[in-house]
Amino acid sequence: KGRFEEAGGLALTPAAGRISLAESRTANTISHDELLIDRFEARVSHEYKNDNNFNLTSTVWANNMSRESRRQNGSGFGVVSTNNTNSIQDQDFYSVGGRVNLAQDYMLSENNNTLTANVTYYKMTSPFEIGTGASADADTIATLNRQLTRDTNAVSLAVENQFNLGSWAVTPAVRAETIKQGIDEKFNSTPN
């Protein structure tokens, strides 16, 4: 977690109205640009084994990440901006998921074999706002330009069996997945 000013924006060659590396290696032309990233995740796992060579592992998780970007308008590379507004992008990523793994060892023709299966579910919702701040260092959007929500739902199922035949092993497997993604645009000040 942190709030960072983004250094840089220096031109390579001197020119009128620009700050170059030759003039100062520590000058900053984008002092109002910031990037804020927060992330929180919780995860819980459980494992069960019994004497019959059966193993069950399950995991669930939830995650939230936010990314907020503030960039002063009107600046070019090496140019100190005199514009008194900024561009703001606020994104959140909320995700939940779970996974269950099953494994069963068994004997067949005097060889130890393993049947495994797993199912995974993942859901993410991500609201996204783009706008203009009322000042060069504004933290909130004064004029909303675009607002949308992105969604992802995914489920996968896999099954495989490892047949051991002396010094050989054969592992047939099958995997099925479904992924659904969507964007719901709620507002756009400049639609195409």
GUDO-776480 format. One record per residue: residue number from 1; x, y, z of N, C-alpha, C in turn. Coordinates in nm, 4 decimals. Layout:
<recs>
<rec NUM <X Y Z> <X Y Z> <X Y Z>> ...
</recs>
This chain:
<recs>
<rec 1 <0.0851 -0.1165 0.0000> <0.0000 0.0000 0.0000> <0.0895 0.1225 0.0000>> <rec 2 <0.0539 0.2201 -0.0798> <0.1329 0.3411 -0.0774> <0.0852 0.4443 -0.1748>> <rec 3 <0.1328 0.5634 -0.1566> <0.1039 0.6748 -0.2455> <0.2378 0.7235 -0.2966>> <rec 4 <0.2529 0.7284 -0.4282> <0.3823 0.7573 -0.4863> <0.3739 0.8740 -0.5824>> <rec 5 <0.4656 0.9684 -0.5718> <0.4816 1.0681 -0.6761> <0.5690 1.0048 -0.7826>> <rec 6 <0.5364 1.0318 -0.9061> <0.6115 0.9718 -1.0149> <0.7156 1.0713 -1.0645>> <rec 7 <0.8384 1.0345 -1.0460> <0.9484 1.1226 -1.0884> <0.9702 1.1121 -1.2375>> <rec 8 <1.0421 1.2093 -1.2929> <1.0790 1.2003 -1.4329> <1.0233 1.3133 -1.5152>> <rec 9 <1.0111 1.2883 -1.6447> <0.9607 1.3875 -1.7360> <1.0662 1.4838 -1.7853>> <rec 10 <1.1916 1.4426 -1.7863> <1.3001 1.5304 -1.8314> <1.3341 1.5019 -1.9770>> <rec 11 <1.3571 1.6087 -2.0535> <1.3950 1.5948 -2.1937> <1.5430 1.5583 -2.2033>> <rec 12 <1.5802 1.4915 -2.3094> <1.7209 1.4555 -2.3283> <1.8049 1.5744 -2.3753>> <rec 13 <1.7476 1.6576 -2.4597> <1.8231 1.7720 -2.5124> <1.7602 1.9025 -2.4669>> <rec 14 <1.8417 2.0033 -2.4375> <1.7880 2.1332 -2.3948> <1.7060 2.1977 -2.5060>> <rec 15 <1.5966 2.2636 -2.4669> <1.5131 2.3378 -2.5613> <1.4345 2.4413 -2.4829>> <rec 16 <1.3858 2.5442 -2.5499> <1.3100 2.6502 -2.4834> <1.1839 2.5921 -2.4193>> <rec 17 <1.1608 2.6267 -2.2934> <1.0413 2.5807 -2.2231> <1.0483 2.4386 -2.1720>> <rec 18 <1.1639 2.3743 -2.1813> <1.1785 2.2353 -2.1363> <1.2893 2.2257 -2.0323>> <rec 19 <1.2773 2.1272 -1.9451> <1.3841 2.0964 -1.8497> <1.4544 1.9723 -1.9018>> <rec 20 <1.5853 1.9789 -1.9147> <1.6589 1.8655 -1.9702> <1.7455 1.8005 -1.8637>> <rec 21 <1.7882 1.6802 -1.8922> <1.8802 1.6078 -1.8043> <2.0099 1.6852 -1.7864>> <rec 22 <2.0525 1.7552 -1.8912> <2.1774 1.8314 -1.8840> <2.1677 1.9448 -1.7812>> <rec 23 <2.0471 2.0017 -1.7652> <2.0277 2.1107 -1.6691> <2.0221 2.0587 -1.5255>> <rec 24 <1.9462 1.9516 -1.5047> <1.9294 1.8981 -1.3693> <1.8823 1.7541 -1.3773>> <rec 25 <1.9534 1.6678 -1.3093> <1.9133 1.5266 -1.3063> <1.8048 1.5004 -1.2026>> <rec 26 <1.7799 1.5975 -1.1139> <1.6826 1.5770 -1.0063> <1.5560 1.6593 -1.0228>> <rec 27 <1.5472 1.7403 -1.1279> <1.4267 1.8208 -1.1498> <1.3080 1.7297 -1.1795>> <rec 28 <1.1889 1.7797 -1.1507> <1.0678 1.7018 -1.1719> <0.9648 1.7903 -1.2407>> <rec 29 <0.9211 1.7485 -1.3584> <0.8210 1.8261 -1.4322> <0.6790 1.7766 -1.4068>> <rec 30 <0.6650 1.6689 -1.3353> <0.5322 1.6095 -1.3120> <0.5074 1.5906 -1.1626>> <rec 31 <0.5261 1.6965 -1.0858> <0.5188 1.6857 -0.9399> <0.3785 1.6571 -0.8886>> <rec 32 <0.2756 1.6764 -0.9713> <0.1388 1.6485 -0.9259> <0.0904 1.5099 -0.9669>> <rec 33 <0.1718 1.4346 -1.0400> <0.1313 1.3002 -1.0810> <0.1505 1.2036 -0.9646>> <rec 34 <0.0477 1.1222 -0.9402> <0.0527 1.0255 -0.8295> <-0.0108 0.8939 -0.8722>> <rec 35 <0.0330 0.7900 -0.8065> <-0.0240 0.6577 -0.8254> <-0.0442 0.5958 -0.6881>> <rec 36 <-0.1662 0.5529 -0.6591> <-0.1991 0.4913 -0.5306> <-0.2492 0.3494 -0.5568>> <rec 37 <-0.1839 0.2509 -0.4932> <-0.2239 0.1110 -0.5082> <-0.2448 0.0517 -0.3703>> <rec 38 <-0.3622 -0.0070 -0.3484> <-0.3946 -0.0793 -0.2257> <-0.4318 -0.2213 -0.2638>> <rec 39 <-0.3895 -0.3171 -0.1817> <-0.4273 -0.4564 -0.2072> <-0.4479 -0.5283 -0.0756>> <rec 40 <-0.5550 -0.6065 -0.0704> <-0.5853 -0.6893 0.0460> <-0.6328 -0.8248 -0.0050>> <rec 41 <-0.5826 -0.9313 0.0571> <-0.6256 -1.0657 0.0180> <-0.6384 -1.1529 0.1402>> <rec 42 <-0.7419 -1.2324 0.1422> <-0.7610 -1.3332 0.2465> <-0.7733 -1.4689 0.1775>> <rec 43 <-0.7084 -1.5691 0.2351> <-0.7078 -1.7036 0.1765> <-0.7167 -1.8055 0.2890>> <rec 44 <-0.8010 -1.9054 0.2689> <-0.8151 -2.0135 0.3663> <-0.8063 -2.1461 0.2913>> <rec 45 <-0.7245 -2.2375 0.3432> <-0.7105 -2.3699 0.2825> <-0.7331 -2.4772 0.3877>> <rec 46 <-0.7827 -2.5909 0.3402> <-0.8039 -2.7058 0.4284> <-0.7610 -2.8317 0.3532>> <rec 47 <-0.6932 -2.9218 0.4246> <-0.6503 -3.0471 0.3633> <-0.6973 -3.1639 0.4487>> <rec 48 <-0.7512 -3.2662 0.3818> <-0.7982 -3.3863 0.4501> <-0.7351 -3.5076 0.3836>> <rec 49 <-0.6793 -3.5971 0.4648> <-0.6240 -3.7236 0.4156> <-0.6777 -3.8350 0.5031>> <rec 50 <-0.6989 -3.9534 0.4429> <-0.7375 -4.0686 0.5251> <-0.6466 -4.1878 0.4943>> <rec 51 <-0.6707 -4.2981 0.5628> <-0.5859 -4.4166 0.5488> <-0.6091 -4.4918 0.4188>> <rec 52 <-0.7120 -4.4543 0.3429> <-0.7418 -4.5218 0.2161> <-0.6799 -4.4496 0.0969>> <rec 53 <-0.5737 -4.3712 0.1219> <-0.5018 -4.2991 0.0164> <-0.5888 -4.1976 -0.0570>> <rec 54 <-0.6803 -4.1366 0.0172> <-0.7665 -4.0318 -0.0374> <-0.7191 -3.8973 0.0161>> <rec 55 <-0.7116 -3.7975 -0.0726> <-0.6648 -3.6645 -0.0343> <-0.7609 -3.5602 -0.0920>> <rec 56 <-0.8093 -3.4703 -0.0060> <-0.8972 -3.3611 -0.0474> <-0.8357 -3.2304 0.0004>> <rec 57 <-0.8154 -3.1376 -0.0927> <-0.7633 -3.0051 -0.0584> <-0.8604 -2.9019 -0.1131>> <rec 58 <-0.9005 -2.8088 -0.0286> <-0.9908 -2.7030 -0.0745> <-0.9354 -2.5676 -0.0306>> <rec 59 <-0.9525 -2.4689 -0.1162> <-0.9045 -2.3339 -0.0907> <-1.0093 -2.2340 -0.1378>> <rec 60 <-1.0351 -2.1329 -0.0569> <-1.1193 -2.0207 -0.0982> <-1.0414 -1.8921 -0.0738>> <rec 61 <-1.0683 -1.7904 -0.1554> <-0.9974 -1.6646 -0.1389> <-1.0868 -1.5480 -0.1805>> <rec 62 <-1.0507 -1.4317 -0.1289> <-1.1140 -1.3055 -0.1679> <-1.0027 -1.2019 -0.1781>> <rec 63 <-1.0144 -1.1134 -0.2743> <-0.9086 -1.0178 -0.3010> <-0.9705 -0.8842 -0.3399>> <rec 64 <-0.9129 -0.7767 -0.2913> <-0.9512 -0.6424 -0.3357> <-0.8248 -0.5646 -0.3664>> <rec 65 <-0.8186 -0.5107 -0.4869> <-0.7081 -0.4236 -0.5239> <-0.7668 -0.2972 -0.5836>> <rec 66 <-0.7128 -0.1823 -0.5432> <-0.7546 -0.0561 -0.6044> <-0.6327 0.0126 -0.6620>> <rec 67 <-0.6549 0.0786 -0.7755> <-0.5483 0.1529 -0.8433> <-0.6044 0.2891 -0.8786>> <rec 68 <-0.5447 0.3933 -0.8211> <-0.5875 0.5298 -0.8467> <-0.4711 0.6066 -0.9089>> <rec 69 <-0.4961 0.6677 -1.0226> <-0.3925 0.7412 -1.0948> <-0.4351 0.8863 -1.1093>> <rec 70 <-0.3427 0.9779 -1.0801> <-0.3652 1.1218 -1.0935> <-0.2538 1.1786 -1.1821>> <rec 71 <-0.2887 1.2363 -1.2961> <-0.1880 1.2906 -1.3872> <-0.2273 1.4328 -1.4274>> <rec 72 <-0.1357 1.5272 -1.4052> <-0.1637 1.6659 -1.4386> <-0.1787 1.6815 -1.5897>> <rec 73 <-0.2824 1.7508 -1.6318> <-0.3070 1.7726 -1.7748> <-0.2133 1.8787 -1.8298>> <rec 74 <-0.1879 1.8710 -1.9596> <-0.1143 1.9747 -2.0291> <0.0358 1.9617 -2.0276>> <rec 75 <0.0892 1.8565 -1.9687> <0.2347 1.8455 -1.9671> <0.2814 1.7600 -2.0838>> <rec 76 <0.3996 1.7942 -2.1346> <0.4654 1.7134 -2.2366> <0.5988 1.6720 -2.1792>> <rec 77 <0.6688 1.5871 -2.2472> <0.7935 1.5365 -2.1910> <0.8945 1.6499 -2.1773>> <rec 78 <0.9382 1.6757 -2.0557> <1.0333 1.7817 -2.0282> <0.9710 1.9188 -2.0093>> <rec 79 <0.8369 1.9270 -2.0230> <0.7667 2.0549 -2.0117> <0.6965 2.0628 -1.8767>> <rec 80 <0.7155 2.1720 -1.8057> <0.6440 2.1934 -1.6801> <0.5045 2.2428 -1.7144>> <rec 81 <0.4027 2.1718 -1.6696> <0.2659 2.2061 -1.7032> <0.2188 2.3279 -1.6247>> <rec 82 <0.1403 2.4111 -1.6911> <0.0741 2.5231 -1.6240> <-0.0762 2.5001 -1.6200>> <rec 83 <-0.1215 2.3820 -1.6664> <-0.2636 2.3485 -1.6654> <-0.3080 2.3242 -1.5222>> <rec 84 <-0.4259 2.3711 -1.4865> <-0.4726 2.3602 -1.3487> <-0.5794 2.2517 -1.3326>> <rec 85 <-0.5753 2.1456 -1.4141> <-0.6634 2.0300 -1.3954> <-0.5786 1.9035 -1.4042>> <rec 86 <-0.6390 1.7910 -1.3677> <-0.5687 1.6638 -1.3833> <-0.6639 1.5570 -1.4340>> <rec 87 <-0.6062 1.4498 -1.4873> <-0.6838 1.3332 -1.5302> <-0.6781 1.2308 -1.4177>> <rec 88 <-0.7941 1.1777 -1.3810> <-0.8040 1.0832 -1.2706> <-0.8636 0.9529 -1.3228>> <rec 89 <-0.7991 0.8422 -1.2899> <-0.8517 0.7096 -1.3205> <-0.8591 0.6311 -1.1899>> <rec 90 <-0.9788 0.5877 -1.1544> <-1.0004 0.5061 -1.0343> <-1.0506 0.3690 -1.0769>> <rec 91 <-0.9751 0.2646 -1.0391> <-1.0133 0.1277 -1.0719> <-1.0122 0.0438 -0.9450>> <rec 92 <-1.1124 -0.0415 -0.9307> <-1.1149 -0.1401 -0.8232> <-1.1295 -0.2773 -0.8855>> <rec 93 <-1.0673 -0.3756 -0.8226> <-1.0758 -0.5144 -0.8677> <-1.1173 -0.5991 -0.7480>> <rec 94 <-1.2420 -0.6478 -0.7486> <-1.2927 -0.7340 -0.6422> <-1.3016 -0.8754 -0.6980>> <rec 95 <-1.2335 -0.9700 -0.6352> <-1.2386 -1.1073 -0.6855> <-1.2583 -1.2059 -0.5717>> <rec 96 <-1.3292 -1.3126 -0.6040> <-1.3475 -1.4251 -0.5127> <-1.3268 -1.5523 -0.5933>> <rec 97 <-1.2879 -1.6569 -0.5249> <-1.2676 -1.7823 -0.5954> <-1.2531 -1.8975 -0.5000>> <rec 98 <-1.2538 -2.0151 -0.5574> <-1.2358 -2.1360 -0.4788> <-1.1868 -2.2492 -0.5667>> <rec 99 <-1.1204 -2.3439 -0.5037> <-1.0675 -2.4590 -0.5769> <-1.0755 -2.5808 -0.4862>> <rec 100 <-1.1193 -2.6921 -0.5430> <-1.1240 -2.8197 -0.4717> <-1.0459 -2.9209 -0.5544>> <rec 101 <-0.9492 -2.9880 -0.4900> <-0.8690 -3.0932 -0.5533> <-0.8958 -3.2253 -0.4821>> <rec 102 <-0.9193 -3.3289 -0.5605> <-0.9373 -3.4643 -0.5074> <-0.8299 -3.5541 -0.5677>> <rec 103 <-0.7744 -3.6432 -0.4882> <-0.6781 -3.7418 -0.5378> <-0.7027 -3.8748 -0.4673>> <rec 104 <-0.7077 -3.9810 -0.5445> <-0.7290 -4.1148 -0.4889> <-0.6268 -4.2107 -0.5494>> <rec 105 <-0.5408 -4.2663 -0.4661> <-0.4484 -4.3696 -0.5101> <-0.5183 -4.5045 -0.4999>> <rec 106 <-0.4919 -4.5928 -0.5960> <-0.5521 -4.7259 -0.5927> <-0.4613 -4.8241 -0.6662>> <rec 107 <-0.4794 -4.9502 -0.6363> <-0.4001 -5.0565 -0.6978> <-0.4781 -5.1162 -0.8144>> <rec 108 <-0.4067 -5.1404 -0.9250> <-0.4648 -5.2062 -1.0401> <-0.3537 -5.2865 -1.1059>> <rec 109 <-0.3747 -5.4153 -1.1201> <-0.2735 -5.5054 -1.1783> <-0.1394 -5.4900 -1.1081>> <rec 110 <-0.1429 -5.4864 -0.9772> <-0.0247 -5.4760 -0.8912> <0.0546 -5.3465 -0.9116>> <rec 111 <-0.0082 -5.2460 -0.9709> <0.0552 -5.1149 -0.9890> <-0.0257 -5.0085 -0.9161>> <rec 112 <0.0445 -4.9109 -0.8574> <-0.0224 -4.8002 -0.7898> <-0.0609 -4.6950 -0.8933>> <rec 113 <-0.1876 -4.6575 -0.8965> <-0.2398 -4.5610 -0.9925> <-0.3038 -4.4457 -0.9148>> <rec 114 <-0.3222 -4.3322 -0.9834> <-0.3803 -4.2155 -0.9155> <-0.4845 -4.1493 -1.0037>> <rec 115 <-0.6031 -4.1321 -0.9460> <-0.7106 -4.0572 -1.0089> <-0.7172 -3.9209 -0.9416>> <rec 116 <-0.7132 -3.8126 -1.0207> <-0.7230 -3.6780 -0.9636> <-0.8323 -3.6007 -1.0364>> <rec 117 <-0.8938 -3.5094 -0.9631> <-0.9962 -3.4221 -1.0205> <-0.9902 -3.2886 -0.9469>> <rec 118 <-1.0223 -3.1823 -1.0186> <-1.0311 -3.0526 -0.9527> <-1.1338 -2.9656 -1.0219>> <rec 119 <-1.1902 -2.8759 -0.9442> <-1.2830 -2.7761 -0.9960> <-1.2405 -2.6406 -0.9390>> <rec 120 <-1.2428 -2.5382 -1.0245> <-1.2022 -2.4038 -0.9844> <-1.3093 -2.3046 -1.0281>> <rec 121 <-1.3418 -2.2106 -0.9391> <-1.4352 -2.1024 -0.9709> <-1.3673 -1.9694 -0.9421>> <rec 122 <-1.3877 -1.8719 -1.0324> <-1.3287 -1.7391 -1.0155> <-1.4278 -1.6345 -1.0639>> <rec 123 <-1.4473 -1.5307 -0.9831> <-1.5339 -1.4186 -1.0218> <-1.4625 -1.2889 -0.9896>> <rec 124 <-1.4637 -1.1959 -1.0863> <-1.4056 -1.0648 -1.0640> <-1.5022 -0.9581 -1.1140>> <rec 125 <-1.5181 -0.8524 -1.0348> <-1.5928 -0.7335 -1.0741> <-1.4999 -0.6153 -1.0602>> <rec 126 <-1.4982 -0.5300 -1.1624> <-1.4025 -0.4193 -1.1632> <-1.4678 -0.2903 -1.2111>> <rec 127 <-1.5137 -0.2060 -1.1180> <-1.5620 -0.0737 -1.1590> <-1.4452 0.0176 -1.1971>> <rec 128 <-1.4699 0.1046 -1.2944> <-1.3643 0.1895 -1.3502> <-1.4248 0.3263 -1.3824>> <rec 129 <-1.3634 0.4317 -1.3287> <-1.4070 0.5686 -1.3562> <-1.2906 0.6501 -1.4091>> <rec 130 <-1.3196 0.7309 -1.5106> <-1.2209 0.8222 -1.5680> <-1.2820 0.9615 -1.5655>> <rec 131 <-1.2061 1.0584 -1.5162> <-1.2601 1.1930 -1.5101> <-1.1515 1.2983 -1.4994>> <rec 132 <-1.1958 1.4210 -1.4788> <-1.1065 1.5359 -1.4677> <-1.1229 1.5973 -1.3299>> <rec 133 <-1.0096 1.6273 -1.2665> <-1.0118 1.6928 -1.1369> <-1.0198 1.8438 -1.1516>> <rec 134 <-1.0633 1.9109 -1.0462> <-1.0813 2.0562 -1.0501> <-0.9502 2.1328 -1.0325>> <rec 135 <-0.8422 2.0648 -0.9959> <-0.7122 2.1304 -0.9799> <-0.6033 2.0339 -1.0237>> <rec 136 <-0.4803 2.0818 -1.0298> <-0.3684 1.9996 -1.0748> <-0.3382 1.8859 -0.9778>> <rec 137 <-0.3745 1.9030 -0.8502> <-0.3478 1.7985 -0.7506> <-0.4759 1.7441 -0.6879>> <rec 138 <-0.5873 1.7503 -0.7618> <-0.7162 1.7019 -0.7096> <-0.7120 1.5514 -0.6854>> <rec 139 <-0.7808 1.5085 -0.5796> <-0.7918 1.3658 -0.5486> <-0.9261 1.3074 -0.5905>> <rec 140 <-1.0235 1.3934 -0.6219> <-1.1562 1.3460 -0.6589> <-1.1954 1.3993 -0.7964>> <rec 141 <-1.2811 1.3259 -0.8622> <-1.3279 1.3613 -0.9961> <-1.4318 1.4724 -0.9855>> <rec 142 <-1.4082 1.5838 -1.0576> <-1.5054 1.6934 -1.0645> <-1.5967 1.6762 -1.1858>> <rec 143 <-1.5406 1.6296 -1.2978> <-1.6174 1.6061 -1.4203> <-1.5963 1.4612 -1.4628>> <rec 144 <-1.7039 1.3824 -1.4590> <-1.6955 1.2414 -1.4976> <-1.6941 1.2306 -1.6497>> <rec 145 <-1.5965 1.1576 -1.7042> <-1.5857 1.1374 -1.8486> <-1.6341 0.9990 -1.8915>> <rec 146 <-1.6063 0.8997 -1.8070> <-1.6445 0.7621 -1.8424> <-1.6597 0.6793 -1.7158>> <rec 147 <-1.7611 0.5929 -1.7156> <-1.7841 0.5045 -1.6014> <-1.8306 0.3695 -1.6554>> <rec 148 <-1.7645 0.2633 -1.6103> <-1.8017 0.1297 -1.6566> <-1.7680 0.0263 -1.5505>> <rec 149 <-1.8224 -0.0924 -1.5681> <-1.7917 -0.2061 -1.4814> <-1.7548 -0.3240 -1.5699>> <rec 150 <-1.6446 -0.3893 -1.5358> <-1.5989 -0.5083 -1.6074> <-1.6234 -0.6293 -1.5182>> <rec 151 <-1.6712 -0.7392 -1.5767> <-1.7009 -0.8611 -1.5007> <-1.6389 -0.9822 -1.5689>> <rec 152 <-1.5926 -1.0753 -1.4873> <-1.5422 -1.2036 -1.5357> <-1.5948 -1.3143 -1.4450>> <rec 153 <-1.6472 -1.4199 -1.5046> <-1.6856 -1.5419 -1.4338> <-1.6203 -1.6586 -1.5058>> <rec 154 <-1.5521 -1.7430 -1.4312> <-1.4830 -1.8567 -1.4926> <-1.4980 -1.9806 -1.4054>> <rec 155 <-1.5205 -2.0929 -1.4703> <-1.5281 -2.2227 -1.4025> <-1.4479 -2.3225 -1.4850>> <rec 156 <-1.3681 -2.4040 -1.4182> <-1.2955 -2.5091 -1.4891> <-1.3079 -2.6398 -1.4126>> <rec 157 <-1.3078 -2.7490 -1.4861> <-1.3153 -2.8836 -1.4301> <-1.2130 -2.9689 -1.5029>> <rec 158 <-1.1326 -3.0419 -1.4267> <-1.0301 -3.1280 -1.4868> <-1.0294 -3.2637 -1.4164>> <rec 159 <-1.0093 -3.3686 -1.4947> <-0.9995 -3.5047 -1.4418> <-0.8861 -3.5744 -1.5167>> <rec 160 <-0.8017 -3.6470 -1.4425> <-0.6978 -3.7260 -1.5066> <-0.6730 -3.8523 -1.4254>> <rec 161 <-0.6203 -3.9507 -1.4921> <-0.5863 -4.0757 -1.4252> <-0.4475 -4.1192 -1.4713>> <rec 162 <-0.3592 -4.1376 -1.3762> <-0.2251 -4.1864 -1.4098> <-0.2232 -4.3365 -1.3902>> <rec 163 <-0.2110 -4.4082 -1.5028> <-0.1979 -4.5537 -1.4995> <-0.0496 -4.5869 -1.5041>> <rec 164 <-0.0006 -4.6583 -1.4041> <0.1391 -4.7028 -1.4012> <0.1447 -4.8477 -1.4462>> <rec 165 <0.2241 -4.8716 -1.5483> <0.2366 -5.0047 -1.6068> <0.3838 -5.0435 -1.6049>> <rec 166 <0.4304 -5.0905 -1.4913> <0.5720 -5.1221 -1.4767> <0.6530 -4.9936 -1.4815>> <rec 167 <0.7430 -4.9831 -1.5800> <0.8250 -4.8623 -1.5918> <0.7580 -4.7563 -1.6813>> <rec 168 <0.6382 -4.7835 -1.7283> <0.5648 -4.6899 -1.8130> <0.4522 -4.6252 -1.7330>> <rec 169 <0.4163 -4.5049 -1.7734> <0.2996 -4.4377 -1.7158> <0.2206 -4.3736 -1.8290>> <rec 170 <0.0903 -4.3906 -1.8255> <-0.0002 -4.3300 -1.9228> <-0.1005 -4.2458 -1.8439>> <rec 171 <-0.1204 -4.1197 -1.8873> <-0.2085 -4.0301 -1.8123> <-0.3099 -3.9646 -1.9063>> <rec 172 <-0.4253 -4.0287 -1.9261> <-0.5314 -3.9616 -2.0014> <-0.5951 -3.8529 -1.9134>> <rec 173 <-0.6343 -3.7425 -1.9763> <-0.6907 -3.6313 -1.9005> <-0.7918 -3.5568 -1.9858>> <rec 174 <-0.8827 -3.4898 -1.9180> <-0.9794 -3.4046 -1.9851> <-0.9975 -3.2780 -1.9006>> <rec 175 <-1.0147 -3.1656 -1.9686> <-1.0346 -3.0381 -1.8991> <-1.1415 -2.9594 -1.9742>> <rec 176 <-1.2343 -2.9024 -1.8996> <-1.3388 -2.8184 -1.9575> <-1.3401 -2.6855 -1.8836>> <rec 177 <-1.3545 -2.5768 -1.9595> <-1.3570 -2.4432 -1.9000> <-1.4676 -2.3605 -1.9626>> <rec 178 <-1.5225 -2.2721 -1.8836> <-1.6126 -2.1709 -1.9366> <-1.5708 -2.0366 -1.8772>> <rec 179 <-1.5570 -1.9381 -1.9644> <-1.5178 -1.8044 -1.9220> <-1.6162 -1.7063 -1.9838>> <rec 180 <-1.6752 -1.6245 -1.8987> <-1.7686 -1.5226 -1.9464> <-1.7178 -1.3871 -1.9001>> <rec 181 <-1.6985 -1.2958 -1.9962> <-1.6512 -1.1621 -1.9641> <-1.7494 -1.0602 -2.0208>> <rec 182 <-1.7603 -0.9473 -1.9518> <-1.8503 -0.8441 -2.0012> <-1.8086 -0.7064 -1.9538>> <rec 183 <-1.8522 -0.6063 -2.0286> <-1.8303 -0.4663 -1.9923> <-1.9661 -0.3970 -1.9969>> <rec 184 <-2.0003 -0.3329 -1.8879> <-2.1249 -0.2567 -1.8789> <-2.0879 -0.1087 -1.8689>> <rec 185 <-2.0993 -0.0380 -1.9817> <-2.0665 0.1040 -1.9823> <-2.1876 0.1827 -1.9343>> <rec 186 <-2.1728 0.2486 -1.8230> <-2.2825 0.3239 -1.7630> <-2.2872 0.4690 -1.8125>> <rec 187 <-2.1706 0.5253 -1.8453> <-2.1646 0.6654 -1.8901> <-2.0404 0.6859 -1.9747>> <rec 188 <-2.0563 0.7625 -2.0838> <-1.9436 0.7990 -2.1687> <-1.9722 0.9370 -2.2266>> <rec 189 <-1.8911 1.0354 -2.1905> <-1.9148 1.1726 -2.2368> <-1.8824 1.1904 -2.3837>> <rec 190 <-1.8031 1.0985 -2.4419> <-1.7690 1.1066 -2.5839> <-1.7896 0.9708 -2.6506>> <rec 191 <-1.9143 0.9232 -2.6624> <-1.9362 0.7916 -2.7227> <-1.8981 0.7929 -2.8699>> <rec 192 <-1.8564 0.6765 -2.9215> <-1.8159 0.6654 -3.0621> <-1.9371 0.6691 -3.1522>> 
</recs>
